[in-house]
Amino acid sequence: MTSAEGYGQIYVGAVNWLPMIVTLGLTIGFAKSDNFAEAYGIAVSLTMRMTSALLFIAMLPIKELLLCLFRCPYPLCRSLR
């Protein structure tokens, strides 16, 4: 089902239901607040790891450009004087 108001808006029910099910499962699974603190630390660590992995994948196409910029910035800056 698509939205009549917004251009490019697509509703996918599983995208809303899956986080709800996972949240309810975690709430039932971690009964005490001490367990929630540990789960929060794990979630933050996993988020940082996933962000780094996705950034690595996104930067692969421009790897050559970045290598050039980081290898030879000195001659470039020297020529600007």
PDB file of N, CA, C and O in Angstrom:
ATOM      1  N   MET A   1       0.847  -1.165   0.000  1.00  0.00           N
ATOM      2  CA  MET A   1       0.000   0.000   0.000  1.00  0.00           C
ATOM      3  C   MET A   1       0.901   1.240   0.000  1.00  0.00           C
ATOM      4  O   MET A   1       1.865   1.296   0.764  1.00  0.00           O
ATOM      5  N   THR A   2       0.611   2.210  -0.825  1.00  0.00           N
ATOM      6  CA  THR A   2       1.397   3.435  -0.883  1.00  0.00           C
ATOM      7  C   THR A   2       0.586   4.601  -0.356  1.00  0.00           C
ATOM      8  O   THR A   2      -0.640   4.545  -0.265  1.00  0.00           O
ATOM      9  N   SER A   3       1.291   5.640  -0.017  1.00  0.00           N
ATOM     10  CA  SER A   3       0.641   6.828   0.516  1.00  0.00           C
ATOM     11  C   SER A   3       0.166   7.728  -0.616  1.00  0.00           C
ATOM     12  O   SER A   3       0.893   7.946  -1.585  1.00  0.00           O
ATOM     13  N   ALA A   4      -1.037   8.243  -0.498  1.00  0.00           N
ATOM     14  CA  ALA A   4      -1.567   9.155  -1.508  1.00  0.00           C
ATOM     15  C   ALA A   4      -1.022  10.568  -1.306  1.00  0.00           C
ATOM     16  O   ALA A   4      -0.988  11.357  -2.250  1.00  0.00           O
ATOM     17  N   GLU A   5      -0.597  10.892  -0.089  1.00  0.00           N
ATOM     18  CA  GLU A   5      -0.139  12.251   0.209  1.00  0.00           C
ATOM     19  C   GLU A   5       1.331  12.460  -0.101  1.00  0.00           C
ATOM     20  O   GLU A   5       1.701  13.485  -0.672  1.00  0.00           O
ATOM     21  N   GLY A   6       2.177  11.505   0.267  1.00  0.00           N
ATOM     22  CA  GLY A   6       3.610  11.695   0.141  1.00  0.00           C
ATOM     23  C   GLY A   6       4.203  10.958  -1.044  1.00  0.00           C
ATOM     24  O   GLY A   6       3.897   9.789  -1.275  1.00  0.00           O
ATOM     25  N   TYR A   7       5.044  11.639  -1.785  1.00  0.00           N
ATOM     26  CA  TYR A   7       5.706  11.030  -2.933  1.00  0.00           C
ATOM     27  C   TYR A   7       6.770  10.059  -2.438  1.00  0.00           C
ATOM     28  O   TYR A   7       7.616  10.436  -1.628  1.00  0.00           O
ATOM     29  N   GLY A   8       6.742   8.835  -2.904  1.00  0.00           N
ATOM     30  CA  GLY A   8       7.756   7.858  -2.545  1.00  0.00           C
ATOM     31  C   GLY A   8       7.548   7.189  -1.201  1.00  0.00           C
ATOM     32  O   GLY A   8       8.427   6.466  -0.733  1.00  0.00           O
ATOM     33  N   GLN A   9       6.421   7.412  -0.577  1.00  0.00           N
ATOM     34  CA  GLN A   9       6.151   6.800   0.717  1.00  0.00           C
ATOM     35  C   GLN A   9       5.496   5.434   0.509  1.00  0.00           C
ATOM     36  O   GLN A   9       4.426   5.335  -0.091  1.00  0.00           O
ATOM     37  N   ILE A  10       6.134   4.403   1.001  1.00  0.00           N
ATOM     38  CA  ILE A  10       5.610   3.050   0.869  1.00  0.00           C
ATOM     39  C   ILE A  10       5.465   2.463   2.261  1.00  0.00           C
ATOM     40  O   ILE A  10       6.396   2.519   3.066  1.00  0.00           O
ATOM     41  N   TYR A  11       4.315   1.908   2.542  1.00  0.00           N
ATOM     42  CA  TYR A  11       4.053   1.283   3.835  1.00  0.00           C
ATOM     43  C   TYR A  11       4.318  -0.208   3.739  1.00  0.00           C
ATOM     44  O   TYR A  11       3.746  -0.905   2.901  1.00  0.00           O
ATOM     45  N   VAL A  12       5.191  -0.683   4.609  1.00  0.00           N
ATOM     46  CA  VAL A  12       5.473  -2.115   4.699  1.00  0.00           C
ATOM     47  C   VAL A  12       5.175  -2.511   6.141  1.00  0.00           C
ATOM     48  O   VAL A  12       5.880  -2.105   7.065  1.00  0.00           O
ATOM     49  N   GLY A  13       4.134  -3.300   6.324  1.00  0.00           N
ATOM     50  CA  GLY A  13       3.687  -3.650   7.662  1.00  0.00           C
ATOM     51  C   GLY A  13       4.728  -4.366   8.498  1.00  0.00           C
ATOM     52  O   GLY A  13       4.809  -4.143   9.706  1.00  0.00           O
ATOM     53  N   ALA A  14       5.534  -5.228   7.874  1.00  0.00           N
ATOM     54  CA  ALA A  14       6.542  -5.983   8.629  1.00  0.00           C
ATOM     55  C   ALA A  14       7.590  -5.074   9.246  1.00  0.00           C
ATOM     56  O   ALA A  14       8.173  -5.407  10.278  1.00  0.00           O
ATOM     57  N   VAL A  15       7.836  -3.924   8.621  1.00  0.00           N
ATOM     58  CA  VAL A  15       8.825  -2.992   9.151  1.00  0.00           C
ATOM     59  C   VAL A  15       8.348  -2.418  10.482  1.00  0.00           C
ATOM     60  O   VAL A  15       9.173  -2.109  11.342  1.00  0.00           O
ATOM     61  N   ASN A  16       7.057  -2.270  10.670  1.00  0.00           N
ATOM     62  CA  ASN A  16       6.523  -1.788  11.945  1.00  0.00           C
ATOM     63  C   ASN A  16       6.325  -2.915  12.955  1.00  0.00           C
ATOM     64  O   ASN A  16       6.558  -2.723  14.148  1.00  0.00           O
ATOM     65  N   TRP A  17       5.907  -4.066  12.497  1.00  0.00           N
ATOM     66  CA  TRP A  17       5.620  -5.162  13.409  1.00  0.00           C
ATOM     67  C   TRP A  17       6.870  -5.808  13.987  1.00  0.00           C
ATOM     68  O   TRP A  17       6.883  -6.194  15.156  1.00  0.00           O
ATOM     69  N   LEU A  18       7.910  -5.928  13.188  1.00  0.00           N
ATOM     70  CA  LEU A  18       9.126  -6.587  13.652  1.00  0.00           C
ATOM     71  C   LEU A  18       9.769  -5.872  14.847  1.00  0.00           C
ATOM     72  O   LEU A  18      10.089  -6.542  15.829  1.00  0.00           O
ATOM     73  N   PRO A  19       9.977  -4.541  14.815  1.00  0.00           N
ATOM     74  CA  PRO A  19      10.530  -3.884  16.003  1.00  0.00           C
ATOM     75  C   PRO A  19       9.635  -4.014  17.231  1.00  0.00           C
ATOM     76  O   PRO A  19      10.129  -4.116  18.354  1.00  0.00           O
ATOM     77  N   MET A  20       8.297  -4.012  17.017  1.00  0.00           N
ATOM     78  CA  MET A  20       7.402  -4.159  18.156  1.00  0.00           C
ATOM     79  C   MET A  20       7.560  -5.533  18.799  1.00  0.00           C
ATOM     80  O   MET A  20       7.612  -5.647  20.024  1.00  0.00           O
ATOM     81  N   ILE A  21       7.634  -6.564  17.980  1.00  0.00           N
ATOM     82  CA  ILE A  21       7.791  -7.922  18.506  1.00  0.00           C
ATOM     83  C   ILE A  21       9.123  -8.073  19.221  1.00  0.00           C
ATOM     84  O   ILE A  21       9.191  -8.678  20.291  1.00  0.00           O
ATOM     85  N   VAL A  22      10.179  -7.529  18.637  1.00  0.00           N
ATOM     86  CA  VAL A  22      11.499  -7.605  19.272  1.00  0.00           C
ATOM     87  C   VAL A  22      11.509  -6.838  20.597  1.00  0.00           C
ATOM     88  O   VAL A  22      12.078  -7.310  21.580  1.00  0.00           O
ATOM     89  N   THR A  23      10.880  -5.656  20.626  1.00  0.00           N
ATOM     90  CA  THR A  23      10.825  -4.864  21.852  1.00  0.00           C
ATOM     91  C   THR A  23      10.057  -5.600  22.948  1.00  0.00           C
ATOM     92  O   THR A  23      10.493  -5.629  24.099  1.00  0.00           O
ATOM     93  N   LEU A  24       8.929  -6.188  22.598  1.00  0.00           N
ATOM     94  CA  LEU A  24       8.162  -6.948  23.586  1.00  0.00           C
ATOM     95  C   LEU A  24       8.947  -8.167  24.077  1.00  0.00           C
ATOM     96  O   LEU A  24       8.925  -8.483  25.266  1.00  0.00           O
ATOM     97  N   GLY A  25       9.632  -8.845  23.171  1.00  0.00           N
ATOM     98  CA  GLY A  25      10.440  -9.992  23.568  1.00  0.00           C
ATOM     99  C   GLY A  25      11.566  -9.601  24.500  1.00  0.00           C
ATOM    100  O   GLY A  25      11.842 -10.314  25.465  1.00  0.00           O
ATOM    101  N   LEU A  26      12.225  -8.480  24.232  1.00  0.00           N
ATOM    102  CA  LEU A  26      13.293  -8.017  25.115  1.00  0.00           C
ATOM    103  C   LEU A  26      12.756  -7.584  26.479  1.00  0.00           C
ATOM    104  O   LEU A  26      13.384  -7.828  27.509  1.00  0.00           O
ATOM    105  N   THR A  27      11.591  -6.941  26.474  1.00  0.00           N
ATOM    106  CA  THR A  27      10.999  -6.506  27.738  1.00  0.00           C
ATOM    107  C   THR A  27      10.649  -7.699  28.607  1.00  0.00           C
ATOM    108  O   THR A  27      10.874  -7.670  29.816  1.00  0.00           O
ATOM    109  N   ILE A  28      10.110  -8.730  28.019  1.00  0.00           N
ATOM    110  CA  ILE A  28       9.766  -9.936  28.776  1.00  0.00           C
ATOM    111  C   ILE A  28      11.030 -10.703  29.164  1.00  0.00           C
ATOM    112  O   ILE A  28      11.119 -11.239  30.269  1.00  0.00           O
ATOM    113  N   GLY A  29      12.005 -10.756  28.255  1.00  0.00           N
ATOM    114  CA  GLY A  29      13.228 -11.504  28.510  1.00  0.00           C
ATOM    115  C   GLY A  29      14.106 -10.897  29.590  1.00  0.00           C
ATOM    116  O   GLY A  29      14.649 -11.620  30.425  1.00  0.00           O
ATOM    117  N   PHE A  30      14.251  -9.571  29.584  1.00  0.00           N
ATOM    118  CA  PHE A  30      15.052  -8.887  30.599  1.00  0.00           C
ATOM    119  C   PHE A  30      14.110  -8.334  31.653  1.00  0.00           C
ATOM    120  O   PHE A  30      13.669  -7.189  31.555  1.00  0.00           O
ATOM    121  N   ALA A  31      13.804  -9.126  32.644  1.00  0.00           N
ATOM    122  CA  ALA A  31      12.782  -8.751  33.620  1.00  0.00           C
ATOM    123  C   ALA A  31      13.252  -7.656  34.569  1.00  0.00           C
ATOM    124  O   ALA A  31      12.449  -6.818  34.978  1.00  0.00           O
ATOM    125  N   LYS A  32      14.535  -7.643  34.929  1.00  0.00           N
ATOM    126  CA  LYS A  32      15.032  -6.666  35.903  1.00  0.00           C
ATOM    127  C   LYS A  32      15.724  -5.513  35.193  1.00  0.00           C
ATOM    128  O   LYS A  32      16.193  -5.659  34.064  1.00  0.00           O
ATOM    129  N   SER A  33      15.784  -4.360  35.864  1.00  0.00           N
ATOM    130  CA  SER A  33      16.404  -3.185  35.249  1.00  0.00           C
ATOM    131  C   SER A  33      17.915  -3.349  35.116  1.00  0.00           C
ATOM    132  O   SER A  33      18.516  -2.738  34.232  1.00  0.00           O
ATOM    133  N   ASP A  34      18.537  -4.148  35.961  1.00  0.00           N
ATOM    134  CA  ASP A  34      19.977  -4.404  35.822  1.00  0.00           C
ATOM    135  C   ASP A  34      20.257  -5.102  34.493  1.00  0.00           C
ATOM    136  O   ASP A  34      21.249  -4.817  33.823  1.00  0.00           O
ATOM    137  N   ASN A  35      19.384  -6.003  34.134  1.00  0.00           N
ATOM    138  CA  ASN A  35      19.545  -6.696  32.857  1.00  0.00           C
ATOM    139  C   ASN A  35      19.345  -5.735  31.681  1.00  0.00           C
ATOM    140  O   ASN A  35      19.986  -5.878  30.640  1.00  0.00           O
ATOM    141  N   PHE A  36      18.454  -4.759  31.853  1.00  0.00           N
ATOM    142  CA  PHE A  36      18.244  -3.768  30.808  1.00  0.00           C
ATOM    143  C   PHE A  36      19.500  -2.932  30.589  1.00  0.00           C
ATOM    144  O   PHE A  36      19.823  -2.585  29.453  1.00  0.00           O
ATOM    145  N   ALA A  37      20.214  -2.604  31.672  1.00  0.00           N
ATOM    146  CA  ALA A  37      21.442  -1.818  31.553  1.00  0.00           C
ATOM    147  C   ALA A  37      22.486  -2.584  30.745  1.00  0.00           C
ATOM    148  O   ALA A  37      23.173  -2.005  29.902  1.00  0.00           O
ATOM    149  N   GLU A  38      22.602  -3.871  31.001  1.00  0.00           N
ATOM    150  CA  GLU A  38      23.540  -4.685  30.233  1.00  0.00           C
ATOM    151  C   GLU A  38      23.114  -4.765  28.760  1.00  0.00           C
ATOM    152  O   GLU A  38      23.950  -4.688  27.859  1.00  0.00           O
ATOM    153  N   ALA A  39      21.836  -4.918  28.534  1.00  0.00           N
ATOM    154  CA  ALA A  39      21.331  -4.992  27.158  1.00  0.00           C
ATOM    155  C   ALA A  39      21.555  -3.666  26.434  1.00  0.00           C
ATOM    156  O   ALA A  39      21.839  -3.653  25.237  1.00  0.00           O
ATOM    157  N   TYR A  40      21.431  -2.564  27.147  1.00  0.00           N
ATOM    158  CA  TYR A  40      21.672  -1.253  26.537  1.00  0.00           C
ATOM    159  C   TYR A  40      23.127  -1.132  26.096  1.00  0.00           C
ATOM    160  O   TYR A  40      23.400  -0.646  24.999  1.00  0.00           O
ATOM    161  N   GLY A  41      24.053  -1.564  26.930  1.00  0.00           N
ATOM    162  CA  GLY A  41      25.462  -1.530  26.572  1.00  0.00           C
ATOM    163  C   GLY A  41      25.759  -2.379  25.346  1.00  0.00           C
ATOM    164  O   GLY A  41      26.520  -1.974  24.467  1.00  0.00           O
ATOM    165  N   ILE A  42      25.157  -3.552  25.295  1.00  0.00           N
ATOM    166  CA  ILE A  42      25.335  -4.428  24.129  1.00  0.00           C
ATOM    167  C   ILE A  42      24.747  -3.771  22.888  1.00  0.00           C
ATOM    168  O   ILE A  42      25.346  -3.834  21.814  1.00  0.00           O
ATOM    169  N   ALA A  43      23.585  -3.142  23.022  1.00  0.00           N
ATOM    170  CA  ALA A  43      22.938  -2.494  21.879  1.00  0.00           C
ATOM    171  C   ALA A  43      23.777  -1.339  21.345  1.00  0.00           C
ATOM    172  O   ALA A  43      23.891  -1.162  20.132  1.00  0.00           O
ATOM    173  N   VAL A  44      24.362  -0.558  22.240  1.00  0.00           N
ATOM    174  CA  VAL A  44      25.202   0.553  21.808  1.00  0.00           C
ATOM    175  C   VAL A  44      26.434   0.026  21.079  1.00  0.00           C
ATOM    176  O   VAL A  44      26.819   0.562  20.040  1.00  0.00           O
ATOM    177  N   SER A  45      27.049  -1.016  21.618  1.00  0.00           N
ATOM    178  CA  SER A  45      28.231  -1.596  20.976  1.00  0.00           C
ATOM    179  C   SER A  45      27.895  -2.152  19.593  1.00  0.00           C
ATOM    180  O   SER A  45      28.645  -1.935  18.641  1.00  0.00           O
ATOM    181  N   LEU A  46      26.784  -2.860  19.474  1.00  0.00           N
ATOM    182  CA  LEU A  46      26.391  -3.413  18.185  1.00  0.00           C
ATOM    183  C   LEU A  46      26.030  -2.321  17.186  1.00  0.00           C
ATOM    184  O   LEU A  46      26.312  -2.453  15.995  1.00  0.00           O
ATOM    185  N   THR A  47      25.413  -1.251  17.659  1.00  0.00           N
ATOM    186  CA  THR A  47      25.079  -0.130  16.777  1.00  0.00           C
ATOM    187  C   THR A  47      26.337   0.509  16.224  1.00  0.00           C
ATOM    188  O   THR A  47      26.403   0.832  15.038  1.00  0.00           O
ATOM    189  N   MET A  48      27.334   0.693  17.075  1.00  0.00           N
ATOM    190  CA  MET A  48      28.597   1.269  16.608  1.00  0.00           C
ATOM    191  C   MET A  48      29.275   0.342  15.606  1.00  0.00           C
ATOM    192  O   MET A  48      29.839   0.809  14.616  1.00  0.00           O
ATOM    193  N   ARG A  49      29.226  -0.946  15.847  1.00  0.00           N
ATOM    194  CA  ARG A  49      29.841  -1.913  14.935  1.00  0.00           C
ATOM    195  C   ARG A  49      29.126  -1.925  13.585  1.00  0.00           C
ATOM    196  O   ARG A  49      29.773  -1.947  12.538  1.00  0.00           O
ATOM    197  N   MET A  50      27.791  -1.911  13.610  1.00  0.00           N
ATOM    198  CA  MET A  50      27.038  -1.910  12.352  1.00  0.00           C
ATOM    199  C   MET A  50      27.257  -0.613  11.577  1.00  0.00           C
ATOM    200  O   MET A  50      27.367  -0.634  10.351  1.00  0.00           O
ATOM    201  N   THR A  51      27.321   0.525  12.292  1.00  0.00           N
ATOM    202  CA  THR A  51      27.563   1.802  11.633  1.00  0.00           C
ATOM    203  C   THR A  51      28.928   1.811  10.959  1.00  0.00           C
ATOM    204  O   THR A  51      29.068   2.292   9.835  1.00  0.00           O
ATOM    205  N   SER A  52      29.932   1.279  11.647  1.00  0.00           N
ATOM    206  CA  SER A  52      31.269   1.222  11.057  1.00  0.00           C
ATOM    207  C   SER A  52      31.294   0.322   9.827  1.00  0.00           C
ATOM    208  O   SER A  52      31.924   0.659   8.825  1.00  0.00           O
ATOM    209  N   ALA A  53      30.616  -0.814   9.895  1.00  0.00           N
ATOM    210  CA  ALA A  53      30.584  -1.732   8.755  1.00  0.00           C
ATOM    211  C   ALA A  53      29.873  -1.093   7.560  1.00  0.00           C
ATOM    212  O   ALA A  53      30.338  -1.212   6.427  1.00  0.00           O
ATOM    213  N   LEU A  54      28.749  -0.417   7.809  1.00  0.00           N
ATOM    214  CA  LEU A  54      28.028   0.226   6.710  1.00  0.00           C
ATOM    215  C   LEU A  54      28.813   1.388   6.121  1.00  0.00           C
ATOM    216  O   LEU A  54      28.769   1.615   4.912  1.00  0.00           O
ATOM    217  N   LEU A  55      29.536   2.131   6.967  1.00  0.00           N
ATOM    218  CA  LEU A  55      30.378   3.206   6.461  1.00  0.00           C
ATOM    219  C   LEU A  55      31.496   2.651   5.593  1.00  0.00           C
ATOM    220  O   LEU A  55      31.820   3.220   4.551  1.00  0.00           O
ATOM    221  N   PHE A  56      32.086   1.542   6.022  1.00  0.00           N
ATOM    222  CA  PHE A  56      33.129   0.900   5.232  1.00  0.00           C
ATOM    223  C   PHE A  56      32.602   0.502   3.855  1.00  0.00           C
ATOM    224  O   PHE A  56      33.261   0.728   2.839  1.00  0.00           O
ATOM    225  N   ILE A  57      31.412  -0.092   3.831  1.00  0.00           N
ATOM    226  CA  ILE A  57      30.814  -0.508   2.558  1.00  0.00           C
ATOM    227  C   ILE A  57      30.502   0.708   1.688  1.00  0.00           C
ATOM    228  O   ILE A  57      30.706   0.671   0.475  1.00  0.00           O
ATOM    229  N   ALA A  58      30.015   1.775   2.296  1.00  0.00           N
ATOM    230  CA  ALA A  58      29.670   2.965   1.526  1.00  0.00           C
ATOM    231  C   ALA A  58      30.912   3.670   0.979  1.00  0.00           C
ATOM    232  O   ALA A  58      30.834   4.329  -0.058  1.00  0.00           O
ATOM    233  N   MET A  59      32.049   3.543   1.654  1.00  0.00           N
ATOM    234  CA  MET A  59      33.259   4.227   1.224  1.00  0.00           C
ATOM    235  C   MET A  59      34.067   3.450   0.202  1.00  0.00           C
ATOM    236  O   MET A  59      35.002   4.004  -0.378  1.00  0.00           O
ATOM    237  N   LEU A  60      33.743   2.187  -0.040  1.00  0.00           N
ATOM    238  CA  LEU A  60      34.503   1.395  -0.998  1.00  0.00           C
ATOM    239  C   LEU A  60      34.552   2.003  -2.401  1.00  0.00           C
ATOM    240  O   LEU A  60      35.621   1.984  -3.012  1.00  0.00           O
ATOM    241  N   PRO A  61      33.461   2.537  -2.944  1.00  0.00           N
ATOM    242  CA  PRO A  61      33.528   3.084  -4.302  1.00  0.00           C
ATOM    243  C   PRO A  61      34.482   4.273  -4.449  1.00  0.00           C
ATOM    244  O   PRO A  61      35.027   4.489  -5.531  1.00  0.00           O
ATOM    245  N   ILE A  62      34.692   5.040  -3.388  1.00  0.00           N
ATOM    246  CA  ILE A  62      35.562   6.209  -3.501  1.00  0.00           C
ATOM    247  C   ILE A  62      36.907   5.976  -2.818  1.00  0.00           C
ATOM    248  O   ILE A  62      37.583   6.925  -2.422  1.00  0.00           O
ATOM    249  N   LYS A  63      37.283   4.722  -2.686  1.00  0.00           N
ATOM    250  CA  LYS A  63      38.529   4.373  -2.006  1.00  0.00           C
ATOM    251  C   LYS A  63      39.740   5.009  -2.688  1.00  0.00           C
ATOM    252  O   LYS A  63      40.609   5.557  -2.011  1.00  0.00           O
ATOM    253  N   GLU A  64      39.807   4.941  -4.015  1.00  0.00           N
ATOM    254  CA  GLU A  64      40.954   5.473  -4.734  1.00  0.00           C
ATOM    255  C   GLU A  64      41.091   6.972  -4.522  1.00  0.00           C
ATOM    256  O   GLU A  64      42.199   7.478  -4.340  1.00  0.00           O
ATOM    257  N   LEU A  65      39.980   7.679  -4.546  1.00  0.00           N
ATOM    258  CA  LEU A  65      40.020   9.119  -4.330  1.00  0.00           C
ATOM    259  C   LEU A  65      40.533   9.447  -2.934  1.00  0.00           C
ATOM    260  O   LEU A  65      41.371  10.334  -2.767  1.00  0.00           O
ATOM    261  N   LEU A  66      40.028   8.730  -1.931  1.00  0.00           N
ATOM    262  CA  LEU A  66      40.468   8.985  -0.571  1.00  0.00           C
ATOM    263  C   LEU A  66      41.942   8.658  -0.383  1.00  0.00           C
ATOM    264  O   LEU A  66      42.658   9.403   0.288  1.00  0.00           O
ATOM    265  N   LEU A  67      42.405   7.557  -0.964  1.00  0.00           N
ATOM    266  CA  LEU A  67      43.814   7.210  -0.854  1.00  0.00           C
ATOM    267  C   LEU A  67      44.686   8.288  -1.467  1.00  0.00           C
ATOM    268  O   LEU A  67      45.737   8.622  -0.920  1.00  0.00           O
ATOM    269  N   CYS A  68      44.269   8.828  -2.580  1.00  0.00           N
ATOM    270  CA  CYS A  68      45.029   9.895  -3.221  1.00  0.00           C
ATOM    271  C   CYS A  68      45.066  11.138  -2.336  1.00  0.00           C
ATOM    272  O   CYS A  68      46.119  11.758  -2.188  1.00  0.00           O
ATOM    273  N   LEU A  69      43.951  11.502  -1.758  1.00  0.00           N
ATOM    274  CA  LEU A  69      43.900  12.699  -0.915  1.00  0.00           C
ATOM    275  C   LEU A  69      44.728  12.546   0.352  1.00  0.00           C
ATOM    276  O   LEU A  69      45.356  13.506   0.799  1.00  0.00           O
ATOM    277  N   PHE A  70      44.738  11.349   0.939  1.00  0.00           N
ATOM    278  CA  PHE A  70      45.467  11.151   2.184  1.00  0.00           C
ATOM    279  C   PHE A  70      46.952  10.878   1.951  1.00  0.00           C
ATOM    280  O   PHE A  70      47.764  11.109   2.847  1.00  0.00           O
ATOM    281  N   ARG A  71      47.317  10.400   0.788  1.00  0.00           N
ATOM    282  CA  ARG A  71      48.725  10.113   0.516  1.00  0.00           C
ATOM    283  C   ARG A  71      49.505  11.359   0.151  1.00  0.00           C
ATOM    284  O   ARG A  71      50.662  11.509   0.545  1.00  0.00           O
ATOM    285  N   CYS A  72      48.889  12.244  -0.589  1.00  0.00           N
ATOM    286  CA  CYS A  72      49.671  13.371  -1.105  1.00  0.00           C
ATOM    287  C   CYS A  72      49.051  14.729  -0.770  1.00  0.00           C
ATOM    288  O   CYS A  72      48.871  15.539  -1.679  1.00  0.00           O
ATOM    289  N   PRO A  73      48.717  15.012   0.483  1.00  0.00           N
ATOM    290  CA  PRO A  73      48.181  16.340   0.770  1.00  0.00           C
ATOM    291  C   PRO A  73      49.278  17.400   0.825  1.00  0.00           C
ATOM    292  O   PRO A  73      49.017  18.570   0.547  1.00  0.00           O
ATOM    293  N   TYR A  74      50.508  17.003   1.183  1.00  0.00           N
ATOM    294  CA  TYR A  74      51.575  17.974   1.333  1.00  0.00           C
ATOM    295  C   TYR A  74      51.923  18.668   0.014  1.00  0.00           C
ATOM    296  O   TYR A  74      51.968  19.898  -0.009  1.00  0.00           O
ATOM    297  N   PRO A  75      52.170  17.950  -1.081  1.00  0.00           N
ATOM    298  CA  PRO A  75      52.471  18.644  -2.335  1.00  0.00           C
ATOM    299  C   PRO A  75      51.314  19.530  -2.797  1.00  0.00           C
ATOM    300  O   PRO A  75      51.537  20.591  -3.380  1.00  0.00           O
ATOM    301  N   LEU A  76      50.094  19.100  -2.541  1.00  0.00           N
ATOM    302  CA  LEU A  76      48.945  19.897  -2.927  1.00  0.00           C
ATOM    303  C   LEU A  76      48.903  21.200  -2.141  1.00  0.00           C
ATOM    304  O   LEU A  76      48.665  22.264  -2.713  1.00  0.00           O
ATOM    305  N   CYS A  77      49.132  21.122  -0.846  1.00  0.00           N
ATOM    306  CA  CYS A  77      49.116  22.329  -0.011  1.00  0.00           C
ATOM    307  C   CYS A  77      50.307  23.223  -0.332  1.00  0.00           C
ATOM    308  O   CYS A  77      50.193  24.448  -0.285  1.00  0.00           O
ATOM    309  N   ARG A  78      51.436  22.629  -0.654  1.00  0.00           N
ATOM    310  CA  ARG A  78      52.634  23.396  -0.952  1.00  0.00           C
ATOM    311  C   ARG A  78      52.455  24.206  -2.234  1.00  0.00           C
ATOM    312  O   ARG A  78      52.971  25.318  -2.348  1.00  0.00           O
ATOM    313  N   SER A  79      51.718  23.644  -3.204  1.00  0.00           N
ATOM    314  CA  SER A  79      51.511  24.364  -4.452  1.00  0.00           C
ATOM    315  C   SER A  79      50.527  25.512  -4.297  1.00  0.00           C
ATOM    316  O   SER A  79      50.478  26.394  -5.154  1.00  0.00           O
ATOM    317  N   LEU A  80      49.758  25.523  -3.245  1.00  0.00           N
ATOM    318  CA  LEU A  80      48.784  26.607  -3.032  1.00  0.00           C
ATOM    319  C   LEU A  80      49.408  27.851  -2.440  1.00  0.00           C
ATOM    320  O   LEU A  80      48.774  28.906  -2.429  1.00  0.00           O
ATOM    321  N   ARG A  81      50.636  27.760  -1.947  1.00  0.00           N
ATOM    322  CA  ARG A  81      51.270  28.932  -1.322  1.00  0.00           C
ATOM    323  C   ARG A  81      51.621  29.993  -2.291  1.00  0.00           C
ATOM    324  O   ARG A  81      52.158  31.031  -1.902  1.00  0.00           O
TER     325      ARG A  81
END
